[in-house]
Amino acid sequence: MTEQTRGASPRQLARIAGALYLINIVLGAFATAIVPAMVVVSGDAAATAHNIQTHELLYRLGLVAHLAVTVTNVPLALIFYELFKVVNRRLALLDAFFILVATAIEAAGLLNQFAPLVLLGSESYTSALPAAQLQALAYMPNVLSGIHYSIHTVFFGFDIICFTYLVLRSRFLPRAIGVLLAIDGLAYLVYSFANLLAPGFAAHLVPWIQLPALFGEGSLCLWLLLVGVDVERWKERASAAIRMRSTQMGALE
């Protein structure tokens, strides 16, 4: 606690987190919604391959933006741990682990997204395959991206559930945001498992199942960025956490 008070204040940390979250949301929308909508033609491997070759820079920008999203998750995990360890240290640590595992899965999946650039490039070894086969192989990462998304959002959904509990117990963020995040976390888990078990059913859930993220994470981002946290209540939780830890240490002596 002493190190934190000498450095950035809780409100400053919260606003940094809000700025990182905003970058995450904007770049994530560009990488996972805007670019695929402009490049990928559902069910048409030849048209998708043509679009990737024609708009290669746009495709690469989408991948770099997605990579930047995964980078922002790392400091976010640290900042959220610093802010919410005063509520429940172990649960805050568990939440950080969920964020980092989800981020690692998300970043690893980006490697597959570069495959179309290699397959459709000018390397001599790709000329050994027929054009139709290359196009089909280049389209495969787009098909697998939905499965990859579901796997990583299982961990992200549990991250949101843990974070919801911390927000609701914290008293230095509005409980309404915690309620919206609870719905958001459940929506992630419902869609992820539905997509893994019954993709046809999961397709009918879109786009409605995505709305809780807009309200839950959107409200959290804006509140952190514009307001931060209630510093007095954060200090109360920090003091209570110090007293509890001192009591526990005394009981062990």
VMD Tcl script that draws the C-alpha trace (Angstrom):
set ca {
  {0.00 0.00 0.00}
  {2.84 2.36 0.88}
  {4.48 1.92 -2.53}
  {1.20 2.77 -4.24}
  {0.64 5.94 -2.24}
  {4.17 7.09 -3.16}
  {3.44 6.48 -6.85}
  {0.26 6.93 -8.83}
  {-2.87 7.54 -6.77}
  {-5.83 5.14 -7.06}
  {-7.69 7.72 -9.15}
  {-4.72 8.13 -11.50}
  {-4.41 4.37 -11.86}
  {-8.13 4.12 -12.59}
  {-7.91 6.77 -15.30}
  {-4.91 5.07 -16.87}
  {-6.95 1.85 -16.87}
  {-9.84 3.71 -18.48}
  {-7.56 5.04 -21.23}
  {-6.12 1.58 -21.87}
  {-9.62 0.11 -21.94}
  {-10.71 2.74 -24.47}
  {-7.75 1.89 -26.70}
  {-8.65 -1.77 -26.26}
  {-12.27 -1.20 -27.31}
  {-11.51 1.05 -30.31}
  {-8.69 -1.07 -31.73}
  {-10.60 -4.27 -30.93}
  {-13.62 -3.04 -32.91}
  {-11.37 -2.13 -35.83}
  {-9.51 -5.45 -35.78}
  {-12.38 -7.88 -35.15}
  {-15.35 -6.12 -36.74}
  {-14.43 -3.44 -39.28}
  {-11.54 -5.17 -41.08}
  {-13.23 -8.61 -41.35}
  {-16.41 -6.94 -42.64}
  {-14.39 -5.28 -45.41}
  {-12.18 -8.23 -46.30}
  {-13.91 -11.53 -45.51}
  {-16.70 -12.74 -47.77}
  {-18.62 -15.41 -45.87}
  {-18.45 -18.79 -47.60}
  {-16.43 -17.48 -50.56}
  {-12.75 -18.40 -50.30}
  {-11.83 -16.97 -53.71}
  {-13.38 -13.55 -53.03}
  {-11.82 -13.42 -49.56}
  {-8.39 -14.29 -50.96}
  {-8.78 -11.57 -53.60}
  {-9.73 -9.00 -50.95}
  {-6.76 -9.92 -48.75}
  {-4.38 -9.52 -51.68}
  {-6.01 -6.28 -52.83}
  {-6.22 -4.75 -49.35}
  {-3.13 -6.32 -47.81}
  {-2.16 -3.20 -45.85}
  {-5.65 -2.97 -44.33}
  {-5.50 -6.64 -43.37}
  {-2.08 -6.16 -41.76}
  {-3.29 -3.06 -39.91}
  {-6.11 -5.14 -38.46}
  {-3.63 -7.73 -37.19}
  {-1.35 -5.08 -35.68}
  {-4.35 -3.42 -34.02}
  {-5.37 -6.78 -32.57}
  {-1.83 -7.28 -31.29}
  {-2.00 -3.86 -29.62}
  {-5.20 -4.96 -27.88}
  {-3.42 -7.92 -26.33}
  {-0.58 -5.64 -25.19}
  {-2.97 -3.29 -23.37}
  {-4.40 -6.24 -21.45}
  {-1.12 -6.80 -19.61}
  {-0.91 -3.41 -17.83}
  {-4.69 -3.56 -17.32}
  {-4.27 -6.82 -15.40}
  {-1.62 -5.21 -13.18}
  {-3.62 -2.02 -12.56}
  {-6.82 -3.89 -11.73}
  {-4.89 -6.06 -9.29}
  {-3.41 -2.99 -7.62}
  {-6.82 -1.33 -7.34}
  {-8.84 -4.32 -6.17}
  {-6.42 -6.24 -3.97}
  {-7.76 -4.09 -1.12}
  {-11.13 -5.82 -1.62}
  {-9.92 -9.42 -1.87}
  {-6.27 -10.09 -2.66}
  {-6.69 -13.71 -3.75}
  {-9.66 -13.02 -5.99}
  {-7.90 -10.01 -7.51}
  {-4.93 -12.27 -8.26}
  {-7.22 -14.91 -9.76}
  {-8.81 -12.23 -11.93}
  {-5.36 -11.13 -13.15}
  {-4.54 -14.75 -14.05}
  {-7.76 -15.08 -16.05}
  {-6.93 -11.88 -17.95}
  {-3.38 -12.99 -18.73}
  {-4.36 -16.52 -19.82}
  {-7.12 -15.12 -22.05}
  {-4.62 -12.64 -23.49}
  {-2.03 -15.34 -24.15}
  {-4.61 -17.43 -26.03}
  {-5.74 -14.38 -27.98}
  {-2.18 -13.42 -28.94}
  {-1.27 -16.98 -29.94}
  {-4.27 -17.12 -32.26}
  {-2.95 -14.15 -34.22}
  {-0.27 -16.36 -35.74}
  {-2.94 -18.22 -37.71}
  {-4.27 -14.90 -39.03}
  {-0.93 -14.27 -40.75}
  {-1.18 -17.58 -42.64}
  {-3.23 -16.12 -45.55}
  {-0.49 -13.57 -46.21}
  {2.06 -16.37 -46.52}
  {-0.17 -18.65 -48.60}
  {-1.22 -15.88 -50.98}
  {2.22 -14.30 -51.18}
  {4.85 -14.56 -53.88}
  {6.98 -17.27 -52.25}
  {8.02 -19.96 -54.74}
  {6.88 -22.89 -52.61}
  {3.25 -21.78 -52.68}
  {3.17 -22.13 -56.47}
  {3.26 -25.91 -56.04}
  {-0.41 -25.83 -54.95}
  {-3.40 -25.09 -57.20}
  {-4.94 -21.63 -56.79}
  {-8.24 -23.02 -55.51}
  {-6.44 -25.02 -52.82}
  {-4.40 -22.01 -51.73}
  {-7.56 -19.94 -51.49}
  {-9.27 -22.62 -49.40}
  {-6.28 -22.85 -47.06}
  {-6.12 -19.06 -46.79}
  {-9.80 -19.00 -45.84}
  {-9.34 -21.59 -43.06}
  {-7.96 -19.13 -40.44}
  {-11.18 -17.14 -40.78}
  {-13.19 -20.28 -39.96}
  {-10.94 -21.15 -37.02}
  {-11.04 -17.59 -35.66}
  {-14.58 -18.16 -34.36}
  {-13.44 -21.20 -32.38}
  {-10.36 -19.36 -31.15}
  {-12.57 -16.46 -30.06}
  {-14.82 -18.79 -28.06}
  {-11.88 -20.44 -26.29}
  {-10.30 -17.17 -25.23}
  {-13.62 -15.61 -24.18}
  {-14.29 -18.52 -21.80}
  {-11.35 -17.26 -19.75}
  {-12.35 -13.65 -20.36}
  {-15.90 -14.42 -19.21}
  {-14.60 -15.83 -15.92}
  {-12.38 -12.76 -15.61}
  {-15.47 -10.55 -15.90}
  {-17.34 -12.65 -13.31}
  {-14.46 -12.32 -10.81}
  {-14.17 -8.63 -11.56}
  {-17.91 -8.20 -11.02}
  {-17.62 -9.54 -7.48}
  {-14.72 -7.19 -6.76}
  {-16.64 -4.18 -8.10}
  {-19.77 -5.03 -6.12}
  {-17.80 -5.46 -2.89}
  {-15.48 -2.51 -3.46}
  {-17.88 0.39 -2.73}
  {-15.48 2.71 -4.61}
  {-17.14 2.02 -7.98}
  {-20.91 2.20 -8.68}
  {-22.74 -1.07 -8.02}
  {-24.75 -0.48 -11.22}
  {-21.56 -1.06 -13.21}
  {-21.08 -4.33 -11.33}
  {-24.58 -5.47 -12.29}
  {-23.96 -4.63 -15.96}
  {-20.64 -6.48 -15.84}
  {-22.34 -9.56 -14.32}
  {-24.68 -9.72 -17.31}
  {-21.72 -9.14 -19.61}
  {-19.70 -12.00 -18.11}
  {-22.64 -14.41 -18.32}
  {-23.21 -13.40 -21.94}
  {-19.58 -14.19 -22.80}
  {-19.83 -17.62 -21.20}
  {-23.20 -18.45 -22.76}
  {-22.06 -17.54 -26.25}
  {-18.64 -19.19 -25.94}
  {-19.96 -22.56 -24.78}
  {-22.90 -22.37 -27.21}
  {-20.50 -21.75 -30.10}
  {-18.32 -24.69 -29.08}
  {-21.26 -27.07 -28.53}
  {-23.91 -25.89 -31.00}
  {-22.57 -23.34 -33.53}
  {-25.88 -23.14 -35.36}
  {-27.69 -22.09 -32.20}
  {-24.91 -19.64 -31.28}
  {-25.27 -17.90 -34.64}
  {-28.85 -16.95 -33.74}
  {-27.62 -15.23 -30.56}
  {-25.62 -12.63 -32.52}
  {-25.74 -9.63 -32.30}
  {-27.98 -9.51 -29.21}
  {-25.57 -11.52 -27.07}
  {-22.91 -8.86 -27.74}
  {-24.92 -5.93 -26.35}
  {-24.08 -6.59 -22.65}
  {-20.38 -6.00 -23.46}
  {-21.24 -2.61 -24.96}
  {-23.10 -1.48 -21.85}
  {-21.03 -3.26 -19.19}
  {-17.49 -2.68 -20.39}
  {-18.42 0.61 -22.05}
  {-19.75 2.05 -18.79}
  {-16.73 0.74 -16.86}
  {-14.34 2.31 -19.38}
  {-16.04 5.71 -19.32}
  {-16.38 5.79 -15.53}
  {-12.71 4.93 -14.99}
  {-11.59 7.44 -17.61}
  {-13.81 10.37 -16.54}
  {-14.32 9.80 -12.82}
  {-11.83 7.22 -11.60}
  {-12.58 5.74 -8.19}
  {-13.87 7.14 -4.90}
  {-10.48 7.66 -3.26}
  {-11.80 7.98 0.30}
  {-13.64 4.67 0.09}
  {-10.61 3.06 -1.55}
  {-8.47 4.23 1.38}
  {-11.03 2.80 3.81}
  {-10.81 -0.59 2.09}
  {-7.01 -0.34 2.02}
  {-6.87 0.41 5.77}
  {-9.26 -2.45 6.50}
  {-7.12 -4.80 4.40}
  {-3.98 -3.75 6.29}
  {-5.67 -4.32 9.66}
  {-6.92 -7.74 8.57}
  {-3.50 -8.74 7.31}
  {-1.88 -7.57 10.57}
  {-4.40 -9.60 12.56}
  {-3.70 -12.69 10.45}
  {0.05 -12.29 10.84}
  {-0.35 -11.82 14.58}
  {-2.40 -15.01 14.84}
  {0.37 -16.96 13.11}
  {3.07 -15.76 15.50}
}
mol new
graphics top color blue
foreach p $ca { graphics top sphere $p radius 0.5 }
foreach p [lrange $ca 0 end-1] q [lrange $ca 1 end] { graphics top cylinder $p $q radius 0.2 }
display resetview
